[in-house]
Amino acid sequence: MSKLKFLNFVFILVCCLVYTSHCLARDYTDFEREYYIENIKKYTEEIKQNPNEALLYGARGEAYYELGAYEQAIDDFTKSIALDNNNISASSSYVYRAKAYKYIKKNDLALQDFNKAIELNKTYDGVYAARGMFYYEINEDYKAIEDFTKVIEICSNDNKDYNDYYGYQERGWVYDKLKQYDKAVADYSKSIELEKNAAFTYYNRGVAYINLNENNKAIKDFTKSIELDSNDSYAYYYRGIAFFRINQNDKAIEDFTKSIQLNPKDYYAYYQRACVYKVLDQKYKAIDDFTKAIQLNSNEFIFYNARGSMYYELGEYEKALNDLNKAIELNPNDIFFYNERGLIYEKLKKYEEAIEDFTKSIQLNSNKYINSGFYYERGLIYYKLREYEKALNDLNKAIELEPNYSKAYFERASVHSKLGQYTEAIRDYNILMQLEPNNSDYLVLRGITYYNLGLYNNALVDFNKVIELNPDDYMTYSCRSEVFSYQGNYNNALSDINKAIELKSDMEDLYIERASIYCKLGDYSKALIDINKSIELNPDYAMAYNNRSYIYSQLGDYFKANQDFIKAKELGFYK
């Protein structure tokens, strides 16, 4: 029976990270925090002297906002707006108050303020940029594109190249998010034309190229980004992915290692480096890195799955099982995890558990092409359990879902043969030869099936064809010898089995076959020599002792015949 390899799963995990630092809360230094605190004190004193000055409330509100004191910031912006609601300067208070509302998740109020700011100043690019980022963050992506396009339009008309560069940058982020990578590349490229020394623009374009699978272009951009900012761990990380994709594995490892040095807590960098080690067949290094990734983030199911696959390949099935159990605990609806665990249970000979997992995969999945594989795997387990009808049902279903599934036809032919359904088995081998016309194994198996049906001439036609294609195939000579022997053509049978032994002199079964021919020819002395050779090659071969018992009886040595009979029985021949 053939066996699928352990799960084919994609090891490359690409997280589309783009620089959006200005829309995230800043991590201020003590000096910066002290600066804003002092400003709050200063503006508070000035407000006492000028309680109706809108700009003072706005300035103090900005300081509160920068420190993350959003409720206090909103109070100050509200006061500023109340004191001066109708001029262009008020638009700044509306923008800041909108951003503060966003942080406390009052998005309706935030949007009202952004709209009011634009109403007061329709030509201020910063207001559209701020509202665009708001739309971006609440997943109103096409509205975000409209606002960033407006930023570009305003800046182009006013020759504000620097702000224009930000407009293209921000619109590129949105296209990235929408997976419209060609458009993202175009915007990042325009941004680079306007500002050639911004490391993060090259980085963002590199990520877009990664997603377009243009890996050499990505490498060039990440290299430029690193040239401008050598401390950016993400640029090394993504360049490592690009190198990995074009099979420059040593360079990939160098970049992932550098990324780890710059950011030792980046679990994805450990994961990716482990993937490279896996490809290089450095399994223990891969396990070490997967383990490190798990230590840094114990809630990422893909890490357990990946490490489990390594343990599986090393034959450490209990460890593999532990990892797949954890992966399923973290992600109980992943159809592939159940399939993989089913394969592990199969290796552990826990067939009932394997069947449960393959069944679970089938129940969770609606994709017919993927499900065909799950039915196939479950069918193999039923075959091992000798539940041939259930195996046949599953393999029929696999073929129904995927009509060109050659492995399923192959296994179904085996099941048909076990059930004595040789005509159906031949039909499957005929289909297999249409699907894979250069696979001579199917000719051999069809020939054996013809033999089982008593269609000896058909069998000979298939065996002759195989030998013509592959004159060194010892097994086919053995099969043809058996057909000749059954037909009573012992000279041809002996010629073929001699050729098989010449090609494969360490195969004990071949000597048993030749001994059988010698017995039919009445030459028991030569038969004994061959049986002795078979036992020499495999001292625990029960059939050989049974056959030698018969030969000794024909030679009149009943004592040795009885000894071999007892030995064959001890080895389980008569069970």
Secondary structure, DSSP 8 states (H G I E B T S, - for coil): -----S--------------GGGS-----HHHHHHHHHHHHHHHHHHHH-TT-HHHHHHHHHHHHHTT-HHHHHHHHHHHHHH--SSTTHHHHHHHHHHHHHHTT-HHHHHHHHHHHHHH-TT-HHHHHHHHHHHHHTT-HHHHHHHHHHHHHHHHHTT-HHHHHHHHHHHHHHHHHTT-HHHHHHHHHHHHHH-TT-HHHHHHHHHHHHHTT-HHHHHHHHHHHHHH-TT-HHHHHHHHHHHHHTT-HHHHHHHHHHHHHH-TT-HHHHHHHHHHHHHTT-HHHHHHHHHHHHHH-TT-HHHHHHHHHHHHHTT-HHHHHHHHHHHHHH-TT-HHHHHHHHHHHHHTT-HHHHHHHHHHHHHH---HHHHHHHHHHHHHHHHHTT-HHHHHHHHHHHHHH-TT-HHHHHHHHHHHHHTT-HHHHHHHHHHHHHH-TT-HHHHHHHHHHHHHHT-HHHHHHHHHHHHHH-TT-HHHHHHHHHHHHHTT-HHHHHHHHHHHHHH-TT-HHHHHHHHHHHHHTT-HHHHHHHHHHHHHH-TT-HHHHHHHHHHHHHTT-HHHHHHHHHHHHHTTTT-
